[in-house]
């Protein structure tokens, strides 16, 4: 990622983040899906082709729910839960959101597919949005763009109340990254291989101080926009520490197990 032409000050950089002490310890999940047309051959063997369709704009116009949003590929959509503490509530949010999305997708002749890696010949339309238009035209090479479009994942957020707390939790989760990658792999490493093509510098460094966090942001090119950080563990602008190491399972229980794992390492229960 290219560095911003005008480097913001440390204070300006920190103003992008919305830390909320009342949300410290809360969990949230972002779950990405491919859109596939219904009626395709139901082959389940590895490498089977999927009939992916670049219809995210149609889906989002029909679902009319802020918990659903877009991704870089127009063949993908994402469901976001509300922040919560209770895993039973998180379970219901995941189940109800998916059911609502699937209902709308079926009405449009599609289905929501938890497919971790898409085939090489997938449609390559990006979602029609200025940031993604810019990324495709000016930032990502064709190889990186294709790799980014071919993968989906599950992101687990852990809420923190301050940048100091964020750094402490971030460093615990960075040390646990090999555990997360192992637990979240549903494609024999293919998703992570493609992710590293799309975001070559995605390995999160340890960050001891706020100044080191800022220096990393400047070096990696996201000091003016934290959304441009694609590290596998990152401090997000939402006031969370986000783990982006997990794949795309079909069952909610696996997602919940990942949320438990993240929380356990975040609070120092595991080491």
C-alpha positions as CSV (number, residue, x, y, z in Angstrom):
1,X,0.0,0.0,0.0
2,X,1.4,3.4,-0.9
3,X,2.0,5.8,1.9
4,X,-0.3,8.9,2.1
5,X,1.1,12.0,0.4
6,X,0.3,14.0,3.5
7,X,1.1,12.2,6.7
8,X,-1.4,13.1,9.5
9,X,-0.2,14.0,13.0
10,X,-0.4,11.4,15.8
11,X,-3.4,13.3,17.2
12,X,-5.2,13.3,13.9
13,X,-4.4,9.6,13.4
14,X,-5.9,8.7,16.8
15,X,-9.0,10.7,16.1
16,X,-10.1,8.1,13.6
17,X,-10.7,5.5,16.4
18,X,-13.9,5.4,18.5
19,X,-12.9,3.8,21.7
20,X,-15.8,3.4,24.1
21,X,-15.2,2.1,27.7
22,X,-18.9,1.0,27.9
23,X,-18.2,-1.4,25.0
24,X,-15.0,-2.9,26.5
25,X,-15.1,-6.7,26.4
26,X,-18.0,-6.8,23.9
27,X,-17.8,-9.2,21.0
28,X,-18.9,-8.7,17.4
29,X,-18.6,-10.7,14.2
30,X,-18.4,-9.8,10.5
31,X,-19.1,-12.8,8.3
32,X,-18.5,-12.7,4.5
33,X,-20.4,-14.8,2.0
34,X,-20.4,-15.4,-1.7
35,X,-23.6,-15.0,-3.8
36,X,-24.4,-17.9,-6.0
37,X,-27.3,-18.5,-8.4
38,X,-29.7,-21.2,-7.3
39,X,-30.1,-24.3,-9.4
40,X,-26.4,-24.9,-9.9
41,X,-25.0,-28.4,-9.8
42,X,-24.7,-29.4,-6.1
43,X,-21.2,-30.8,-6.5
44,X,-19.3,-31.0,-3.2
45,X,-15.9,-32.3,-4.3
46,X,-12.9,-30.1,-3.8
47,X,-12.3,-27.6,-6.7
48,X,-15.9,-27.8,-7.9
49,X,-17.0,-24.6,-9.7
50,X,-19.4,-22.3,-8.2
51,X,-21.9,-20.2,-10.2
52,X,-21.0,-16.9,-8.5
53,X,-23.0,-13.8,-9.5
54,X,-21.9,-10.2,-9.1
55,X,-25.3,-9.1,-7.7
56,X,-24.4,-7.5,-4.3
57,X,-26.1,-4.3,-5.3
58,X,-29.4,-6.2,-6.0
59,X,-29.1,-8.1,-2.7
60,X,-28.4,-5.0,-0.6
61,X,-31.2,-3.0,-2.2
62,X,-33.6,-5.8,-1.4
63,X,-32.5,-6.8,2.1
64,X,-32.6,-3.1,3.4
65,X,-30.8,-3.9,6.6
66,X,-27.7,-2.1,7.9
67,X,-26.4,-5.3,9.3
68,X,-25.7,-6.4,5.7
69,X,-23.1,-4.5,3.6
70,X,-20.8,-4.9,0.6
71,X,-17.2,-6.1,0.0
72,X,-14.7,-5.5,-2.7
73,X,-16.1,-8.2,-5.0
74,X,-19.6,-7.6,-6.2
75,X,-20.0,-11.4,-5.7
76,X,-19.7,-11.0,-2.0
77,X,-21.8,-9.6,0.9
78,X,-21.1,-9.3,4.6
79,X,-23.3,-9.7,7.7
80,X,-22.3,-7.8,10.8
81,X,-23.7,-8.5,14.3
82,X,-24.4,-6.0,17.0
83,X,-21.7,-5.8,19.8
84,X,-22.7,-8.0,22.7
85,X,-21.3,-9.8,25.7
86,X,-23.5,-12.8,25.9
87,X,-22.6,-15.6,23.4
88,X,-26.2,-16.7,23.3
89,X,-27.1,-13.3,22.0
90,X,-24.3,-13.5,19.5
91,X,-25.5,-16.9,18.4
92,X,-29.0,-15.6,17.8
93,X,-27.7,-12.6,15.9
94,X,-25.7,-14.8,13.6
95,X,-28.5,-17.2,13.0
96,X,-31.2,-14.6,12.5
97,X,-29.1,-12.5,10.2
98,X,-28.2,-15.4,8.0
99,X,-31.8,-16.5,7.8
100,X,-32.9,-13.1,6.8
101,X,-30.2,-12.8,4.2
102,X,-30.9,-16.2,2.8
103,X,-34.6,-15.5,2.5
104,X,-33.9,-12.3,0.5
105,X,-31.3,-14.1,-1.7
106,X,-33.7,-16.9,-2.6
107,X,-36.3,-14.4,-3.7
108,X,-33.8,-13.0,-6.1
109,X,-32.8,-16.4,-7.4
110,X,-29.6,-16.6,-5.4
111,X,-28.3,-18.1,-2.3
112,X,-25.7,-17.0,0.3
113,X,-22.8,-19.4,0.3
114,X,-20.2,-19.8,3.0
115,X,-17.4,-20.7,0.5
116,X,-13.9,-20.0,1.7
117,X,-12.2,-19.8,-1.7
118,X,-13.8,-19.1,-5.1
119,X,-12.7,-20.5,-8.4
120,X,-10.2,-18.7,-10.7
121,X,-12.9,-18.1,-13.4
122,X,-15.2,-16.2,-11.0
123,X,-16.8,-12.9,-12.2
124,X,-14.4,-9.9,-11.5
125,X,-16.8,-7.0,-11.1
126,X,-16.0,-4.9,-8.1
127,X,-18.8,-3.4,-6.0
128,X,-19.5,0.0,-7.5
129,X,-18.2,2.3,-4.8
130,X,-15.5,5.0,-5.1
131,X,-13.0,3.5,-2.7
132,X,-13.2,0.1,-4.4
133,X,-13.0,1.7,-7.8
134,X,-9.8,3.4,-6.7
135,X,-8.3,0.3,-5.2
136,X,-8.9,-1.7,-8.3
137,X,-7.7,1.0,-10.7
138,X,-4.7,2.4,-8.8
139,X,-3.7,0.2,-5.9
140,X,-4.1,-3.5,-6.5
141,X,-2.3,-5.3,-9.3
142,X,-4.5,-7.7,-11.3
143,X,-3.0,-10.6,-9.4
144,X,-3.7,-9.0,-6.0
145,X,-7.2,-8.0,-7.1
146,X,-8.1,-11.5,-8.2
147,X,-6.7,-13.0,-5.0
148,X,-8.7,-10.5,-2.9
149,X,-11.9,-11.3,-4.7
150,X,-11.5,-15.1,-4.3
151,X,-11.5,-15.3,-0.5
152,X,-14.0,-14.7,2.2
153,X,-13.6,-14.9,5.9
154,X,-15.0,-14.3,9.4
155,X,-13.7,-11.4,11.5
156,X,-14.1,-11.3,15.2
157,X,-14.0,-8.0,17.1
158,X,-13.2,-7.5,20.8
159,X,-14.1,-4.1,22.2
160,X,-11.6,-1.9,24.0
161,X,-12.0,1.3,26.0
162,X,-8.8,3.2,25.1
163,X,-5.8,3.1,22.8
164,X,-3.7,1.8,25.7
165,X,-6.1,-1.1,26.3
166,X,-6.2,-1.7,22.5
167,X,-2.4,-2.1,22.4
168,X,-2.4,-4.5,25.3
169,X,-5.2,-6.7,23.8
170,X,-3.7,-6.4,20.3
171,X,-0.3,-7.7,21.5
172,X,-1.9,-10.7,23.2
173,X,-3.9,-11.5,20.1
174,X,-0.8,-11.1,17.8
175,X,1.0,-13.7,19.9
176,X,-2.0,-16.0,19.5
177,X,-2.2,-15.6,15.7
178,X,-0.8,-19.1,14.9
179,X,-3.6,-20.6,17.1
180,X,-6.2,-18.5,15.2
181,X,-4.8,-19.4,11.8
182,X,-4.8,-23.1,12.6
183,X,-8.3,-23.1,14.1
184,X,-9.7,-21.0,11.2
185,X,-8.3,-22.9,8.3
186,X,-11.0,-24.6,6.2
187,X,-9.2,-24.7,2.9
188,X,-5.9,-26.5,3.6
189,X,-4.1,-23.1,3.6
190,X,-5.4,-21.8,0.3
191,X,-7.3,-18.9,1.8
192,X,-4.3,-17.7,3.7
193,X,-2.1,-18.1,0.6
194,X,-4.4,-15.9,-1.4
195,X,-4.8,-13.4,1.4
196,X,-1.0,-13.0,1.5
197,X,-1.0,-12.3,-2.3
198,X,-3.8,-9.7,-1.8
199,X,-2.1,-8.1,1.3
200,X,1.6,-9.1,1.2
201,X,2.4,-7.2,4.5
202,X,-0.5,-8.6,6.5
203,X,1.5,-10.0,9.4
204,X,0.9,-7.8,12.4
205,X,4.0,-6.6,14.3
206,X,4.1,-6.2,18.0
207,X,3.4,-2.6,19.1
208,X,4.7,-1.5,22.5
209,X,3.5,2.1,22.4
210,X,1.1,4.5,20.8
211,X,4.1,6.0,18.9
212,X,5.0,2.6,17.5
213,X,1.4,2.1,16.4
214,X,1.4,5.4,14.6
215,X,4.8,4.7,13.0
216,X,3.5,1.3,11.8
217,X,0.4,3.1,10.3
218,X,2.6,5.6,8.5
219,X,4.9,2.9,7.1
220,X,2.1,0.6,6.0
221,X,0.1,3.5,4.5
222,X,-3.1,3.6,6.6
223,X,-2.3,6.6,8.9
224,X,-4.9,8.7,7.0
225,X,-7.5,5.8,6.9
226,X,-7.4,2.8,9.3
227,X,-9.7,0.9,6.8
228,X,-6.6,0.5,4.6
229,X,-4.9,-1.8,7.2
230,X,-5.3,-5.4,6.2
231,X,-3.2,-6.9,9.0
232,X,-4.5,-10.3,10.2
233,X,-4.9,-8.7,13.6
234,X,-5.6,-5.0,13.7
235,X,-6.8,-2.2,15.9
236,X,-10.0,-1.1,14.1
237,X,-11.6,2.4,13.8
238,X,-14.6,1.0,15.6
239,X,-12.8,0.8,18.9
240,X,-12.0,-2.9,18.7
241,X,-9.2,-5.2,18.1
242,X,-10.1,-7.3,15.1
243,X,-8.9,-10.8,14.3
244,X,-9.1,-11.5,10.5
245,X,-7.6,-15.0,10.6
246,X,-10.7,-17.2,10.3
247,X,-12.3,-18.8,7.3
248,X,-15.9,-19.3,6.3
249,X,-17.7,-22.2,8.0
250,X,-21.2,-23.3,7.4
251,X,-22.2,-23.7,11.0
252,X,-22.7,-21.0,13.7
253,X,-21.1,-23.1,16.4
254,X,-17.7,-22.9,14.8
255,X,-18.0,-19.1,14.6
256,X,-18.9,-19.0,18.3
257,X,-15.9,-21.2,19.1
258,X,-13.7,-18.6,17.4
259,X,-15.3,-15.8,19.4
260,X,-14.6,-17.7,22.6
261,X,-11.0,-18.2,21.6
262,X,-10.5,-14.6,20.8
263,X,-12.0,-13.5,24.1
264,X,-9.9,-16.0,26.0
265,X,-6.7,-14.7,24.6
266,X,-7.8,-11.0,24.8
267,X,-8.3,-11.2,28.6
268,X,-5.2,-13.3,29.2
269,X,-7.1,-16.5,30.1
270,X,-5.0,-18.4,27.5
271,X,-1.4,-17.9,26.8
